[in-house]
């Protein structure tokens, strides 16, 4: 337009140059507040998410030998509990002085069940004879089944705190 000075810059920046009387917005402290609030919420959410998991410590007793290993299955559903070689988490530990301690860390809060047995001959299965299991075994809540393992409803428990200790007497 003739008579009006160009609003374009000479430095190659495509943004228009501020003219006398134009309001120029510059970053202020008020634009930093929403950013800081978002960061604080993110940190709080992360801390809460980390607190939503805990540790399950299993203290199993009643072992008569130190041969082999104690195999432990932590199940987080009835389906996992019903599987013999699959579970939410599996662990093994050598028994000592008639007991074994197993620790599962960073376990999300929720419902779980435990089954374990002393695999004395290290064949990775519970040996069963004519009179029943030949190796010591146990379940959470110290439940026993009649002709097989107890139902999931009887052995389940809640993890809703940072630490849960379960004692299981193997028989």
Secondary structure, DSSP 8 states (H G I E B T S, - for coil): -TTS---S-SSS--S----TT-------HHHHHHHHHHHHHHHHHHHHHHHTEEEEEEEEE-----SSEEEEEEESSHHHHH-SS--SEEEEE--BTTEEEEEEEEEESEEEEEEEEEETT-SSS--EETTEESS-EEEGGG---SSSS--HHHH-EEE-SSEEEEEEE--
